[in-house]
Amino acid sequence: MKLRIKDLREDHDLTQKQIANLLMCDQSLYSKYERGEREIPLSLLIVLADFYKTSLDYLTCRTNNPKILK
């Protein structure tokens, strides 16, 4: 999961600070989420999934398909 959130952020040309602001947390905490040093709460994963227009299954590596299935 840590690589997914980092890859998505980089694919969208965003900084850790920008995503931390979206999640209303410090950049240092968000950095720990990306490095896998802290587990990201489900509530923040939902925010990221909505922001990146992807599924929780993609963020949690349950699928390799980033598109939301209907």
Sequence and secondary structure as in RCSB ss.txt:
>XXXX:A:sequence
MKLRIKDLREDHDLTQKQIANLLMCDQSLYSKYERGEREIPLSLLIVLADFYKTSLDYLTCRTNNPKILK
>XXXX:A:secstr
 HHHHHHHHHHTT  HHHHHHHHTS HHHHHHHHHTSS   HHHHHHHHHHHT  HHHHTTS S  S   
